[in-house]
């Protein structure tokens, strides 16, 4: 179960993080919409890519995977709050909330399986 969750989370976060790091046009638009600089959005992308590295390393060293998942969950909870504070309809915060919950599920499953 933890392997599947780690891979799923990695497959979601890696392309999004890389797109933020590359300042892809759609990510520039997202940053502007949320009132964030492209530089700050790149920092978020770097955190996402680092989280992926932590998740995948966590497949062999569980504490790092749990730490990475916890950080990604906090990052996504913050993303949901940012969407809501900028007047987005709640449905725009749902993907971030789902990713946060998925990361928490991974962390919980990893801890439970030891």
ZIQUI-V946182 format. One record per residue. N is the residue number from 1. D_LAST is the distance of its C-alpha to the last C-alpha in Angstrom with 1 decimal. Layout:
n-><N	N>
d_last-><D_LAST	D_LAST>
//
This chain:
n-><1	2	3	4	5	6	7	8	9	10	11	12	13	14	15	16	17	18	19	20	21	22	23	24	25	26	27	28	29	30	31	32	33	34	35	36	37	38	39	40	41	42	43	44	45	46	47	48	49	50	51	52	53	54	55	56	57	58	59	60	61	62	63	64	65	66	67	68	69	70	71	72	73	74	75	76	77	78	79	80	81	82	83	84	85	86	87	88	89	90	91	92	93	94	95	96	97	98	99	100	101	102	103	104	105	106	107	108	109	110	111	112	113	114>
d_last-><12.5	10.6	13.1	15.9	15.4	15.1	18.2	20.1	19.6	20.6	23.6	24.7	24.3	25.6	29.1	29.5	28.6	30.9	33.6	33.5	33.6	36.5	38.2	38.9	41.7	39.7	37.3	40.3	41.6	38.3	38.3	42.0	41.4	38.8	41.1	38.8	40.2	39.2	38.0	35.5	34.4	33.8	31.5	29.5	29.4	28.2	25.4	24.4	24.7	22.6	19.9	20.1	19.8	16.7	15.1	16.1	15.1	11.6	11.4	11.5	10.3	7.6	9.3	12.5	11.6	10.7	13.9	15.9	15.1	16.0	19.1	20.1	19.8	22.1	24.4	24.8	25.4	28.1	29.5	30.0	31.8	33.9	35.0	36.0	37.8	39.8	41.1	39.2	39.0	35.7	35.1	34.8	31.8	30.0	28.4	26.9	25.7	24.1	22.4	21.1	19.7	18.2	16.4	15.2	14.0	12.0	10.5	9.8	8.5	6.1	5.0	5.4	3.8	0.0>
//
